[in-house]
């Protein structure tokens, strides 16, 4: 069983930056694909970014490409999401998730964190 705990959310002005962190425990972190998703109340969960176990492969959604960067530190069992040039439409609850395969599909992620709120004011 893998436990995931996110942190780093908060309130930021449009154009600002935040870095989200997700610490994993209970599994072999380096073997897990890690992803970030976000969800606005009443809408489906949306893929943001994913990174392979080694960190050698990453993928970002079109809506965040060029602004967000996913990275990981396997020695610290931690995955990060650096978010720059934030926009009001980035406001959502951000979730960290773990999967076996490199994928952008939420239903293929087995383990999920509790989420952290990101609010971007205009």
C-alpha distances in whole Angstrom, upper triangle without the diagonal:
4,7,10,13,17,20,24,25,28,32,34,37,38,38,35,32,29,26,22,19,16,14,10,8,6,7,10,11,15,14,12,15,15,17,19,20,22,24,27,28,29,28,25,22,24,23,24,23,20,20,19,17,20,22,25,24,24,25,26,28,32,32,30,31,33,32,29,27,23,22,20,20,18,19,18,14,16,18,21,23,27,29,32,35,33,35,35,33,30,30,26,23,21,17,15,13,11,12,13,17,19,20,21,20,18,17,16,13,10,8,11,12,15,18,21,24,27,30,33,37,40
4,7,10,13,17,20,21,25,28,30,34,34,34,32,29,25,22,19,16,12,10,7,6,5,5,9,9,12,12,10,12,12,14,16,17,20,21,25,26,27,26,24,20,22,20,21,19,17,17,17,15,18,19,22,22,21,22,23,25,29,29,27,28,30,29,25,23,20,19,16,17,15,16,15,11,13,14,17,19,23,25,29,32,30,32,32,30,27,27,24,20,18,14,12,10,8,10,12,15,17,18,19,19,16,16,15,12,9,6,9,10,13,15,18,21,24,27,30,34,37
4,7,10,14,17,18,22,25,27,31,32,32,30,26,23,20,16,14,10,8,6,5,6,8,11,11,14,15,12,14,12,14,15,16,18,20,23,24,26,25,23,20,21,20,20,19,18,18,18,16,19,20,23,23,22,23,23,25,28,28,26,28,29,28,24,23,19,19,16,16,15,16,14,11,12,13,16,18,21,23,27,30,28,30,30,29,25,24,21,18,16,12,10,10,9,12,15,18,19,20,20,20,17,17,16,13,11,7,8,7,10,12,15,19,21,25,28,31,34
4,7,10,14,15,18,22,24,27,28,28,26,23,19,16,13,10,6,6,5,7,9,10,13,11,14,15,12,13,10,11,12,13,15,17,20,21,24,23,21,17,18,17,17,16,15,15,16,15,18,18,21,21,19,20,20,22,25,25,23,24,26,24,20,19,16,16,14,14,14,16,13,10,9,10,12,14,18,19,23,26,24,26,26,25,22,21,18,15,12,9,7,7,8,12,15,17,18,18,18,18,15,17,16,12,11,7,6,5,8,9,12,15,17,21,24,27,31
4,7,10,12,15,19,21,25,26,26,23,20,17,14,10,8,5,5,7,9,12,13,16,13,17,18,15,16,13,13,12,14,15,17,19,20,23,23,21,18,19,18,17,17,16,17,19,18,20,19,23,23,21,21,21,22,26,25,22,24,26,23,20,19,16,16,14,15,15,16,13,11,9,10,12,13,16,18,22,25,22,24,24,24,20,19,17,13,11,9,8,10,12,15,18,21,21,21,20,20,17,19,19,15,14,11,9,5,7,8,9,13,15,19,22,25,28
4,7,8,12,15,17,21,22,22,20,17,13,11,7,6,4,7,9,12,15,16,18,15,18,19,16,16,12,12,10,12,12,14,17,19,22,21,20,16,17,16,15,15,15,16,18,18,20,19,22,22,19,20,19,20,23,21,19,21,22,20,16,16,14,14,13,15,16,17,14,12,10,9,9,10,13,14,18,21,19,21,21,20,17,16,14,11,8,7,7,10,12,16,19,21,20,20,19,20,17,19,19,16,16,13,10,6,7,6,6,10,12,15,18,21,25
4,6,9,13,15,18,20,20,17,14,11,9,6,5,6,9,12,15,18,19,21,18,20,22,19,19,15,15,12,14,14,16,18,19,23,22,22,18,19,18,16,16,17,18,21,21,22,20,24,23,21,21,20,21,24,22,19,22,22,19,16,16,15,15,14,15,17,18,15,14,11,11,10,10,12,13,17,19,17,19,20,20,16,15,14,11,10,10,10,13,16,20,23,24,23,23,22,23,20,23,23,19,20,16,13,10,10,8,6,9,10,14,16,19,23
4,7,10,11,15,17,17,14,11,7,6,5,6,9,11,15,18,21,22,23,20,22,24,21,21,17,16,13,15,14,16,18,20,23,23,22,19,19,19,16,16,18,19,22,22,23,21,24,24,21,21,19,20,23,21,18,20,20,17,14,15,14,15,15,16,19,20,16,16,13,12,10,9,10,11,13,16,14,17,17,18,15,14,13,11,10,11,12,16,18,22,25,26,24,24,22,24,22,25,25,22,22,19,16,13,13,10,7,9,9,12,13,16,20
4,7,9,13,14,15,13,10,7,8,6,9,11,14,17,20,23,24,26,22,24,26,23,22,18,16,13,13,12,14,14,16,20,20,20,17,17,17,15,16,18,20,23,24,25,23,26,25,22,21,19,19,21,19,17,19,20,16,14,15,15,17,17,19,22,23,19,19,15,14,12,11,11,10,13,15,12,14,14,15,12,10,10,9,8,10,12,16,19,22,26,27,25,24,22,23,21,24,25,21,23,20,16,13,12,9,5,5,5,8,10,13,17
4,7,10,13,14,11,10,8,10,10,12,15,18,21,24,27,28,29,26,28,30,27,25,22,20,16,16,14,15,15,17,20,20,21,19,19,20,18,19,21,23,27,27,29,26,29,28,25,24,21,22,23,20,18,21,21,18,16,18,18,20,21,22,25,26,23,22,19,18,15,14,13,12,14,15,12,14,13,15,12,10,10,10,11,14,16,19,23,26,30,30,28,27,25,26,23,27,28,25,26,23,19,16,15,12,8,6,5,6,8,11,14
4,7,10,12,10,10,9,12,12,16,18,21,24,27,31,32,33,29,31,33,30,28,24,22,18,18,15,16,15,17,21,21,22,20,20,21,19,21,24,26,29,30,31,29,31,30,26,26,23,22,23,20,18,21,21,17,17,19,20,22,24,25,28,29,26,26,22,21,18,16,15,13,13,14,11,12,11,13,11,9,11,12,13,16,19,22,26,29,32,33,31,29,26,28,26,29,30,27,29,26,23,20,18,15,11,8,6,5,6,7,11
4,7,8,6,7,8,11,13,16,19,22,26,29,32,33,34,30,32,33,30,28,25,22,19,19,16,18,17,19,22,22,23,22,21,21,19,20,23,25,29,30,31,28,30,29,26,25,21,21,22,18,17,19,19,15,15,18,19,21,23,25,28,30,27,27,23,21,18,15,13,11,11,10,8,9,9,12,11,10,12,14,14,18,20,23,27,30,33,33,31,29,27,28,26,30,31,29,30,28,24,22,21,17,14,11,8,6,5,6,9
4,6,6,8,10,14,16,20,23,26,29,32,36,36,37,33,34,36,33,31,27,25,21,21,18,19,18,21,24,23,25,23,22,23,20,22,25,27,31,33,33,30,32,30,27,26,22,22,22,18,17,19,19,15,16,19,21,23,26,28,31,32,30,30,26,24,20,18,15,12,11,10,8,8,8,12,11,11,14,16,17,21,23,26,30,32,36,35,33,31,28,30,28,32,33,31,33,31,27,25,24,20,17,14,11,8,5,5,6
4,5,9,11,15,17,20,23,27,30,33,37,37,37,33,34,36,33,30,27,24,21,20,18,19,17,20,23,22,23,22,20,21,18,20,24,26,30,32,33,29,31,29,25,24,20,19,19,15,14,17,16,13,14,18,20,23,26,28,31,33,30,30,27,24,20,17,15,11,10,7,5,5,6,10,9,10,14,17,17,21,23,26,29,32,35,34,31,30,26,28,27,31,32,30,33,31,28,26,25,21,18,15,12,9,6,6,5
4,7,10,14,16,20,23,26,29,33,36,36,36,32,33,35,32,29,26,23,20,20,19,20,20,23,25,24,25,23,21,21,18,20,23,25,28,31,31,27,28,27,24,22,19,19,18,15,13,15,13,10,12,15,18,21,24,26,30,31,29,29,25,23,19,16,13,10,7,4,5,6,9,12,11,13,16,18,18,21,23,26,29,31,34,33,30,29,26,28,28,31,32,30,33,31,28,26,26,22,19,17,13,12,9,9,9
4,7,11,13,17,20,24,27,30,34,34,34,30,31,33,30,28,24,22,19,20,18,20,20,23,26,24,25,23,21,21,18,19,22,24,27,29,29,26,27,26,23,22,19,19,19,16,14,16,14,11,12,14,17,19,22,24,27,29,26,27,23,20,17,14,11,8,6,5,5,8,10,13,11,12,15,17,17,20,21,25,27,30,33,32,29,28,26,28,27,31,32,29,32,29,26,24,24,20,17,15,12,11,8,10,10
4,7,10,13,17,20,23,27,30,30,30,27,27,29,27,24,21,19,16,17,16,19,19,22,25,24,24,22,20,19,16,16,19,20,24,25,26,22,24,23,20,20,17,18,18,16,13,15,13,9,9,11,14,16,18,20,24,25,23,23,19,17,13,10,8,5,4,6,6,10,12,14,11,12,15,16,14,17,18,22,24,27,30,29,27,26,24,26,25,29,29,27,29,27,24,22,22,18,15,14,11,11,10,12,14
4,7,10,13,16,20,23,27,27,27,24,24,27,24,22,19,17,14,15,14,17,18,21,24,23,23,20,19,18,15,15,17,19,22,23,24,21,23,22,19,19,17,18,19,16,13,15,15,11,10,11,12,14,16,18,21,22,20,20,16,14,10,8,6,5,7,9,8,12,13,15,11,12,13,13,12,14,15,19,21,24,27,27,25,24,22,24,23,26,27,24,26,23,20,18,18,15,12,11,9,10,10,13,15
4,7,10,13,16,20,23,24,24,20,21,23,21,19,16,14,12,14,14,17,19,22,25,24,23,20,18,17,14,13,15,16,19,20,20,17,20,20,17,17,16,17,19,17,14,15,15,12,9,9,10,11,12,14,17,18,16,16,12,10,7,6,4,6,9,12,11,14,16,17,13,14,14,14,11,13,13,16,19,22,24,25,22,22,21,23,21,25,25,22,23,21,18,16,17,14,11,12,10,13,13,17,19
4,7,10,13,17,20,20,21,17,19,21,18,17,13,12,10,12,12,15,17,20,23,21,21,17,16,15,12,12,14,14,18,18,19,17,20,19,16,17,15,17,19,17,14,16,17,14,11,10,9,10,11,13,16,17,14,14,10,8,6,5,6,8,11,14,13,16,17,17,13,13,13,11,9,10,9,13,15,19,22,22,20,20,19,20,19,22,22,19,20,17,15,12,13,10,8,10,9,13,14,18,20
4,7,10,13,17,17,18,14,16,18,16,15,12,11,10,13,14,17,19,22,25,23,22,19,18,17,14,13,13,14,16,16,17,15,19,18,16,17,17,19,21,20,17,19,19,17,13,12,10,10,9,10,13,14,11,10,7,6,5,7,9,11,15,18,17,19,21,20,17,17,16,13,10,10,9,12,14,17,20,21,20,20,19,21,19,22,21,18,19,16,13,11,12,11,10,12,12,16,18,21,24
4,6,10,13,14,15,11,14,16,13,13,9,10,9,12,14,17,19,21,24,23,21,18,17,16,14,13,13,13,15,14,16,15,18,18,16,17,17,19,22,21,19,20,21,19,15,14,11,11,9,10,12,13,10,8,5,5,6,9,12,14,18,21,19,22,23,22,18,18,16,14,10,9,6,9,10,14,17,18,18,18,18,19,17,19,18,15,15,12,10,8,10,10,10,13,14,18,20,24,27
4,7,10,11,12,10,12,14,13,13,11,12,13,15,17,20,23,24,27,26,24,21,21,19,18,16,15,14,16,14,16,15,19,19,18,20,20,22,26,25,22,23,24,22,19,17,14,12,10,10,10,11,8,6,4,7,9,12,15,17,21,24,23,26,26,26,22,22,20,17,14,12,9,11,11,15,17,19,19,20,20,21,19,21,20,16,16,12,11,9,12,12,13,16,18,21,24,27,30
4,7,8,9,7,10,12,10,12,10,12,13,16,18,21,24,25,28,26,24,21,21,19,19,17,15,14,15,13,15,15,19,19,18,20,21,23,27,26,24,25,26,24,21,19,15,14,11,11,10,11,9,5,6,8,11,14,18,20,24,27,26,28,29,28,24,24,22,18,16,13,10,10,9,12,14,17,17,19,19,20,18,19,18,14,13,10,10,9,12,13,15,19,20,24,26,30,33
4,6,8,8,11,13,11,14,13,15,17,19,21,24,27,28,30,29,27,23,24,22,22,20,18,17,17,15,17,18,21,22,22,23,24,26,30,30,27,28,30,28,24,22,19,17,14,13,11,12,10,7,9,12,15,18,21,24,27,31,29,32,32,31,28,27,25,21,19,16,13,12,11,14,15,19,20,21,22,22,20,21,19,16,14,11,12,11,14,16,18,21,23,27,30,33,36
4,7,8,12,12,12,15,14,17,19,21,23,25,29,30,32,31,28,25,26,24,24,22,20,19,18,15,18,19,23,23,23,25,26,28,32,32,30,31,32,31,27,25,22,20,17,16,13,14,13,10,13,15,18,21,24,27,31,34,32,35,35,34,30,30,27,24,21,18,15,14,12,14,15,18,20,22,23,23,21,21,19,16,13,11,13,13,16,18,21,24,26,30,33,36,39
4,6,9,9,8,12,12,15,18,20,23,25,29,30,32,30,28,24,25,23,23,21,18,17,15,12,15,17,20,20,21,23,24,27,30,31,29,29,31,30,26,24,20,18,15,15,12,13,13,9,12,14,18,20,24,27,30,33,32,34,35,34,30,30,27,24,21,18,15,13,10,11,12,15,17,19,21,21,19,19,17,14,12,11,13,14,17,19,22,25,27,31,33,37,40
4,6,6,7,11,12,16,18,21,24,27,31,32,34,32,29,26,26,23,23,20,17,15,13,10,12,14,17,18,19,21,24,26,30,31,28,28,30,29,26,23,19,17,14,13,9,11,12,9,12,13,17,20,23,26,30,33,32,35,36,34,31,31,29,26,23,20,16,14,11,12,11,14,16,18,21,21,20,21,18,15,14,13,15,16,20,21,23,27,28,32,34,38,40
4,5,5,8,9,13,15,18,22,24,28,30,32,30,27,23,23,20,20,17,14,12,11,7,10,11,15,15,16,19,20,23,27,27,25,25,26,26,22,19,15,13,10,10,7,9,9,6,8,10,13,17,20,23,26,29,29,31,32,31,28,28,26,23,20,17,13,12,9,10,11,13,14,17,18,20,19,20,17,14,13,12,14,14,18,19,21,24,25,29,31,34,37
4,6,8,10,13,16,20,23,26,30,32,34,31,29,25,24,21,20,17,14,11,9,5,6,9,12,13,14,17,20,23,26,27,25,24,25,25,22,19,15,12,9,9,6,9,10,8,10,11,14,17,20,23,26,30,29,32,33,32,28,30,28,25,22,19,15,14,11,11,11,12,13,16,18,20,20,21,18,15,16,15,17,17,21,22,23,26,27,31,32,36,38
4,7,9,13,17,19,23,26,30,32,33,31,27,24,23,20,20,17,14,11,8,5,8,10,12,13,15,17,20,23,26,27,25,25,26,27,23,20,17,15,12,12,10,12,14,11,13,13,16,19,22,25,28,31,31,33,34,33,29,30,28,26,22,19,16,13,10,9,7,10,11,14,17,18,18,19,15,14,13,13,16,18,21,22,24,27,28,32,33,37,39
4,6,10,13,16,19,22,26,28,29,27,24,20,20,17,17,14,11,9,7,5,9,10,13,12,13,15,17,20,23,24,22,22,24,24,21,18,14,13,11,12,10,13,14,10,11,11,14,16,20,22,25,29,28,30,31,29,26,27,24,22,19,16,12,10,6,6,6,8,9,11,14,15,15,15,12,10,10,10,12,14,18,19,21,24,25,28,30,34,36
4,7,10,13,17,20,24,26,27,24,21,18,17,14,14,11,7,6,5,5,9,9,11,10,10,11,14,16,20,21,19,19,21,21,18,15,12,11,10,13,11,15,15,12,12,10,13,14,17,20,23,26,25,27,28,26,23,24,22,20,17,14,11,8,6,5,6,6,6,8,10,12,12,14,11,9,10,11,12,14,18,18,20,22,23,26,28,31,34
4,7,10,14,17,21,23,25,22,19,16,15,12,11,9,6,5,7,7,10,9,12,11,10,11,12,14,18,19,17,17,19,19,15,13,9,9,9,11,11,15,14,11,9,7,10,11,14,16,20,23,22,24,25,23,20,21,19,17,13,11,7,6,5,6,9,9,8,9,10,12,11,13,11,9,10,10,10,11,15,14,16,19,19,23,24,28,30
4,7,10,13,17,20,21,19,16,12,11,8,8,6,4,6,9,11,13,12,14,12,9,9,10,11,15,15,14,14,17,16,13,11,8,10,11,14,14,18,16,14,12,8,10,9,13,14,18,20,19,21,22,20,16,18,15,14,10,8,6,5,6,8,11,11,9,8,8,10,9,12,11,8,11,10,9,11,14,12,14,16,16,20,21,25,27
4,7,10,14,17,19,16,14,10,9,7,5,5,6,9,12,14,16,14,16,14,11,10,9,10,14,13,11,13,16,14,11,11,8,11,12,15,16,19,18,15,12,9,9,8,11,12,15,17,16,17,18,16,13,14,12,10,7,6,5,6,9,11,14,14,12,11,9,11,9,13,13,10,13,12,10,10,12,10,11,13,13,16,17,21,23
4,7,11,13,15,12,10,7,5,5,5,7,9,12,15,17,20,18,20,17,14,12,10,10,13,12,11,14,17,15,12,13,12,14,16,19,20,23,21,18,16,13,12,10,13,13,16,18,16,16,16,14,11,12,9,8,6,5,6,8,11,13,16,16,14,12,9,10,8,11,12,10,13,12,10,10,12,9,11,12,12,15,16,20,22
4,7,10,12,10,9,6,5,7,7,10,12,16,19,21,23,21,23,20,17,15,12,11,14,12,11,15,17,15,13,15,14,17,18,21,23,26,23,21,18,15,14,12,14,13,16,17,14,14,14,11,9,9,6,5,4,6,9,11,14,16,20,19,18,15,12,12,10,14,15,14,16,15,12,12,11,8,9,9,9,12,14,17,19
4,6,8,7,6,5,6,9,10,13,16,19,22,24,27,24,26,24,20,18,16,14,16,14,14,17,20,18,16,18,18,21,22,25,26,29,26,24,21,19,18,15,17,16,18,19,16,15,14,11,10,9,5,5,7,8,11,13,17,18,22,22,20,18,14,14,11,14,17,15,17,16,13,13,12,9,10,10,10,12,14,17,19
4,6,5,7,7,9,12,13,16,19,23,26,28,30,28,30,27,24,21,18,16,17,15,16,19,22,19,18,21,20,24,25,28,30,32,29,27,24,22,20,18,19,17,19,19,16,14,12,10,9,7,5,6,9,11,15,17,20,22,26,25,24,21,18,17,15,17,20,19,21,20,16,16,14,12,12,10,10,11,13,15,17
4,6,8,9,12,15,16,20,22,26,28,30,33,31,33,30,27,24,22,19,21,18,19,23,25,23,22,24,24,27,28,31,32,34,32,29,27,24,23,21,23,21,23,23,19,17,15,13,13,10,8,8,12,13,17,18,22,24,27,27,26,23,20,19,16,18,21,20,22,20,17,17,15,13,13,11,13,13,15,17,19
4,7,9,12,16,18,21,23,27,30,32,34,32,34,31,28,25,23,20,21,19,21,24,27,25,24,26,26,29,30,33,34,37,34,32,29,27,26,24,25,23,25,25,22,20,17,15,15,13,11,12,14,16,19,20,23,25,28,28,27,24,20,19,16,18,21,21,22,22,19,19,17,16,17,15,16,16,18,20,21
4,7,9,12,14,18,20,24,27,29,32,30,31,28,25,22,19,17,18,16,18,21,24,22,21,24,23,26,28,31,32,35,33,30,28,25,24,21,23,21,23,23,20,18,16,13,13,12,10,11,13,14,17,18,21,22,26,25,24,20,17,15,14,15,19,18,20,20,18,18,17,15,16,15,16,16,18,20,21
4,6,10,13,16,18,21,24,26,29,27,28,25,22,19,17,15,17,15,17,20,23,22,20,22,21,24,26,29,30,33,31,28,26,23,22,20,22,21,23,23,20,19,18,15,14,14,11,12,12,13,15,15,18,19,22,21,20,17,14,12,10,12,15,15,17,17,15,17,16,14,16,16,16,18,19,22,23
4,7,10,12,14,18,20,22,25,23,25,22,19,17,15,13,15,14,15,18,21,19,17,19,18,21,22,25,26,29,27,24,22,19,19,17,19,18,21,22,19,18,17,14,13,13,10,9,9,9,12,12,15,16,19,19,18,14,11,10,8,10,13,12,14,14,12,13,13,12,14,14,14,16,18,21,23
4,6,10,12,16,19,21,24,21,23,20,16,14,11,9,11,10,11,14,17,16,14,16,15,19,20,24,25,28,26,24,21,18,17,15,17,16,18,19,16,16,16,12,11,12,10,10,9,10,12,12,15,16,19,18,16,13,9,9,8,11,13,13,16,16,14,15,15,13,14,14,14,16,17,20,22
4,6,8,12,15,18,20,18,19,16,13,10,8,7,10,10,10,12,15,15,12,13,12,16,17,21,22,25,24,21,19,15,15,13,15,14,17,18,16,17,17,14,12,14,12,12,10,10,10,10,13,13,16,15,12,10,6,7,7,11,12,11,15,15,13,15,16,14,15,16,15,18,18,22,23
4,7,11,14,17,19,16,17,14,11,8,6,5,9,8,7,9,12,11,9,10,9,13,15,19,20,24,22,20,17,13,12,9,12,11,13,15,13,14,15,13,10,12,11,12,9,9,10,11,13,14,17,16,13,11,8,10,10,14,14,13,16,16,14,15,16,13,14,14,13,16,16,20,21
4,7,11,13,15,12,14,11,7,6,4,6,10,10,8,9,12,11,8,8,6,10,12,16,17,21,19,17,15,11,10,8,11,11,14,16,15,17,18,16,13,16,14,14,11,11,10,10,12,13,15,14,11,10,8,11,11,15,14,13,16,15,14,15,17,15,15,17,16,18,19,22,24
4,7,10,12,9,11,8,6,5,7,9,13,14,12,12,14,14,11,10,7,9,10,14,15,18,18,15,13,10,10,10,13,14,17,19,19,20,22,20,17,19,17,17,13,12,10,9,9,10,12,10,7,7,7,10,11,14,12,11,14,14,13,15,18,16,17,19,18,21,22,26,27
4,7,8,6,8,6,4,7,9,12,15,17,15,14,15,16,13,10,7,7,8,11,12,15,15,13,12,9,10,10,13,15,18,21,21,23,25,23,20,22,20,19,16,14,11,11,10,10,11,10,7,9,10,13,14,16,14,13,15,15,15,16,19,18,19,21,21,24,25,28,30
4,6,5,6,5,6,9,12,15,18,20,18,17,19,19,16,13,10,9,9,12,11,15,16,13,13,11,13,14,17,19,22,25,25,27,29,27,24,26,24,23,19,17,14,12,10,9,9,8,6,9,11,14,15,17,14,13,15,15,16,18,21,21,22,24,24,28,28,32,34
4,5,8,8,10,13,16,19,22,23,21,20,22,22,19,16,12,10,9,10,8,12,13,11,11,10,13,15,18,21,24,27,27,29,31,29,26,28,26,24,20,18,14,13,10,10,9,9,9,12,14,17,17,18,15,14,15,15,16,18,21,21,23,25,26,29,30,34,36
4,5,8,10,14,17,20,23,25,22,21,21,22,19,15,13,10,8,9,8,11,13,12,12,11,14,16,18,21,24,27,27,30,32,31,27,29,28,26,22,20,17,16,14,13,13,12,11,15,17,20,20,22,19,17,19,18,20,21,24,24,25,28,27,31,31,35,37
4,6,7,11,13,17,20,21,19,17,18,18,15,12,9,7,6,8,9,12,13,12,11,10,11,13,15,18,20,23,24,27,29,28,24,26,25,24,20,19,15,15,13,14,14,13,11,14,15,18,19,21,19,17,19,19,19,20,23,22,23,25,24,28,28,32,33
4,7,10,14,17,19,22,19,17,17,19,16,13,11,9,10,12,12,15,17,16,15,13,14,15,17,19,21,24,25,28,30,29,26,28,27,26,23,21,18,18,16,16,15,14,11,14,16,19,21,23,20,19,21,21,22,23,26,25,26,28,27,30,30,34,35
4,7,11,14,16,19,16,14,16,17,15,12,10,10,11,14,14,18,19,17,16,13,14,15,16,18,20,23,24,26,28,26,23,26,25,24,21,20,17,16,15,14,14,12,9,11,13,16,18,20,17,17,20,20,21,22,25,24,24,26,25,28,28,32,33
4,7,10,13,15,13,11,13,14,11,9,7,8,10,14,15,18,19,17,15,12,12,12,13,15,17,20,20,22,24,23,20,22,22,21,18,17,15,14,14,14,15,12,9,10,10,14,16,18,16,16,19,19,19,20,23,21,22,23,22,25,25,28,29
4,7,9,12,10,9,11,13,10,9,8,11,13,17,18,22,21,20,17,14,14,12,14,14,16,18,18,20,22,20,17,20,20,20,16,16,15,14,14,14,15,13,9,9,8,12,14,17,15,15,18,19,19,20,22,20,21,22,21,23,23,27,27
4,6,8,7,6,9,10,8,8,8,11,14,18,20,23,23,21,18,14,13,11,12,12,14,15,15,16,19,16,14,17,17,17,14,15,14,14,16,16,18,16,12,11,9,12,14,17,17,16,19,19,18,19,21,19,19,20,18,20,20,23,24
4,5,6,6,10,10,9,11,11,15,18,22,23,27,26,24,21,17,16,13,14,13,14,15,15,15,17,14,12,15,15,16,14,15,15,16,17,17,19,17,14,12,9,12,13,16,17,16,20,20,19,20,21,19,19,19,17,19,19,22,22
4,6,5,9,10,10,12,14,17,21,24,26,30,29,27,24,20,18,15,16,14,15,14,14,14,16,13,13,16,17,18,17,18,19,19,21,21,23,21,17,15,12,15,16,20,20,20,24,24,23,23,25,22,22,21,19,20,19,22,21
4,6,9,9,9,12,14,18,21,25,27,30,29,27,24,20,18,14,14,12,12,12,11,11,12,10,9,13,14,16,15,17,18,19,21,22,25,22,19,17,14,16,17,20,21,21,24,24,22,22,23,20,19,18,16,16,15,18,18
4,6,5,6,9,11,14,18,21,24,27,25,24,21,17,15,11,11,8,9,10,9,10,13,11,9,12,13,15,13,15,16,18,20,21,23,22,18,17,14,16,17,21,21,20,23,23,21,21,22,18,18,17,14,15,14,17,17
4,5,6,8,10,14,17,21,23,26,25,24,21,17,15,12,11,10,10,11,12,13,16,14,12,16,17,18,16,18,18,19,21,21,23,21,17,16,14,17,18,22,22,21,25,24,23,23,24,21,21,20,18,19,18,20,20
4,6,8,11,14,18,21,24,26,26,25,22,18,16,13,11,10,9,9,11,13,16,16,14,17,19,20,18,20,20,21,23,24,26,24,20,19,17,21,22,25,25,24,27,27,25,25,26,23,22,21,19,20,18,20,20
4,7,10,13,17,20,23,26,24,24,20,17,14,10,8,6,5,6,8,10,14,13,11,14,16,18,16,18,18,20,22,24,26,25,21,20,18,21,21,25,25,24,27,26,24,23,24,20,19,18,15,16,14,17,17
4,7,10,14,17,20,22,21,20,17,13,10,7,5,4,6,8,9,12,14,14,11,14,14,15,13,15,14,17,19,20,23,21,18,18,15,18,19,22,22,20,23,22,20,19,21,17,16,16,14,15,14,18,19
4,7,10,13,16,19,18,17,14,11,8,6,5,7,8,12,12,15,18,17,14,17,17,17,14,15,14,16,17,19,21,20,16,17,15,18,19,22,21,20,22,21,20,19,21,18,17,18,16,18,18,21,22
4,7,11,13,16,15,14,11,7,6,5,6,9,12,15,15,18,20,19,15,18,17,17,13,13,11,13,14,15,17,17,14,14,13,17,17,20,19,17,19,18,17,16,19,16,16,18,16,19,19,23,24
4,7,10,13,12,11,9,6,5,7,8,11,14,18,18,21,23,22,19,21,20,19,15,15,12,14,14,16,17,17,14,16,16,19,19,22,20,18,20,18,17,17,20,18,18,20,19,22,22,26,27
4,6,9,8,8,6,4,6,9,11,14,17,21,21,24,26,25,21,23,22,20,16,15,12,13,12,14,16,16,15,16,17,20,19,22,20,17,18,17,16,16,19,18,18,21,20,23,24,28,30
4,5,5,6,5,6,8,12,13,17,20,23,24,27,29,28,25,26,25,23,19,18,15,15,15,17,18,19,17,20,20,23,22,25,22,20,20,18,18,18,20,20,20,23,22,26,27,30,33
4,5,5,6,8,11,14,17,20,23,27,27,30,32,31,27,28,27,24,21,19,15,15,13,15,16,17,17,19,21,23,22,24,21,19,19,17,18,18,21,21,21,25,25,28,30,33,36
4,6,8,11,13,17,19,22,25,29,29,32,34,33,29,30,29,27,23,21,18,18,17,19,19,21,20,23,24,26,26,27,25,22,22,20,20,20,23,23,23,26,26,30,31,35,37
4,5,9,11,15,17,20,23,27,26,30,31,31,27,28,26,24,20,19,15,16,15,18,19,21,21,23,24,26,24,26,24,21,21,18,18,17,19,20,20,23,23,27,28,32,35
4,7,10,14,17,20,23,27,26,29,30,30,26,26,24,22,18,16,13,13,12,14,16,18,18,20,21,22,21,23,21,17,17,14,15,14,17,17,18,22,22,26,28,31,34
4,7,10,13,16,19,23,22,25,27,26,22,23,21,19,15,14,10,12,11,14,16,18,17,19,19,21,20,22,20,17,17,14,14,13,15,15,15,18,19,23,24,28,30
4,7,10,13,16,20,19,22,24,23,19,20,19,17,13,12,8,10,10,13,15,16,15,16,16,18,17,20,18,15,16,14,13,12,15,14,14,17,17,20,22,25,28
4,6,10,13,16,16,19,21,20,16,18,17,15,12,11,9,12,13,16,18,19,17,17,17,19,18,21,20,17,19,16,15,13,15,14,13,15,14,18,19,22,25
4,6,10,13,12,15,17,17,13,14,14,13,10,11,9,12,14,17,19,19,17,17,15,18,17,20,20,17,19,17,15,14,16,13,12,13,12,15,16,19,21
4,7,10,10,14,16,16,13,15,15,15,12,14,13,16,18,20,23,22,20,20,18,21,20,24,23,21,23,21,19,17,19,16,14,15,12,15,14,18,20
4,7,7,10,13,13,9,12,13,14,11,14,14,17,20,22,25,24,21,21,18,21,20,24,24,22,24,22,20,18,19,16,14,13,10,12,11,15,16
4,5,9,12,13,11,13,15,17,15,17,18,21,23,25,28,27,24,23,21,24,23,27,27,25,28,26,24,22,23,19,17,16,13,13,11,14,15
4,7,10,11,10,13,15,18,16,20,21,23,26,28,31,30,26,25,23,25,25,29,29,28,30,29,26,25,25,21,19,17,13,13,10,12,12
4,7,8,6,9,12,14,14,17,19,22,25,27,30,29,26,24,21,24,23,27,28,26,28,27,24,22,22,18,16,14,10,9,7,9,10
4,5,5,8,11,14,14,18,20,23,26,28,31,30,27,25,22,24,23,27,28,27,29,28,25,23,23,19,17,14,11,9,6,8,8
4,5,6,9,13,14,18,20,23,27,29,32,31,29,27,23,24,23,27,28,27,29,28,25,23,22,18,16,13,10,7,5,6,6
4,5,8,12,13,16,19,21,25,27,30,29,26,24,20,21,20,23,25,24,27,26,23,22,21,17,16,13,10,9,8,9,10
4,6,9,10,13,16,18,22,24,27,26,23,21,18,19,18,22,23,22,24,23,20,19,18,14,13,10,8,7,7,10,11
4,7,9,13,16,18,22,24,28,28,25,23,20,21,19,22,24,22,24,23,19,18,16,13,11,8,5,5,5,8,11
4,6,9,13,16,19,22,25,25,23,21,18,18,16,19,21,19,21,19,16,14,13,10,8,6,6,7,9,12,14
4,7,10,13,17,19,23,23,22,20,17,17,15,17,19,17,18,16,13,11,9,6,5,4,6,8,11,15,18
4,7,10,14,16,20,20,19,17,15,15,13,16,17,14,16,14,11,9,9,5,5,6,7,10,13,16,19
4,6,10,13,17,18,17,15,13,13,11,13,14,11,13,10,7,6,7,4,7,9,11,14,16,20,23
4,7,10,14,15,14,14,12,13,11,13,13,10,11,8,6,5,8,7,9,12,13,17,19,23,25
4,7,11,12,12,11,11,11,8,10,10,6,7,5,4,6,10,10,12,15,17,20,22,26,29
4,7,9,10,10,11,11,10,11,9,5,6,5,7,9,13,13,16,19,20,24,26,30,32
4,6,7,8,10,10,9,10,7,4,6,7,9,12,16,16,19,22,23,27,28,32,34
4,7,9,12,12,12,12,8,8,8,10,13,16,19,20,23,26,27,30,32,36,38
4,6,10,10,11,12,8,8,10,13,15,18,21,21,24,26,27,30,31,35,37
4,7,9,11,12,9,10,12,14,15,18,21,21,23,25,25,28,29,33,34
4,6,8,10,7,8,12,14,15,17,20,19,22,23,23,26,27,31,32
4,6,9,8,9,13,14,14,16,19,18,19,21,21,23,24,28,29
4,6,6,7,11,13,13,16,18,17,20,21,22,24,25,29,30
4,5,5,9,10,10,13,15,14,17,18,19,22,24,27,29
4,6,8,10,11,14,16,16,20,21,23,25,27,31,32
4,6,9,11,15,17,18,21,23,24,27,29,32,34
4,6,8,11,14,14,18,20,21,25,27,30,32
4,7,10,13,15,18,21,23,26,29,32,35
4,7,10,12,15,19,21,24,27,30,33
4,7,8,12,15,17,20,23,27,30
4,6,9,12,15,18,21,25,28
4,7,10,13,16,20,23,26
4,7,10,13,16,19,23
4,7,10,13,16,20
4,6,10,13,16
4,7,10,13
4,6,10
4,7
4
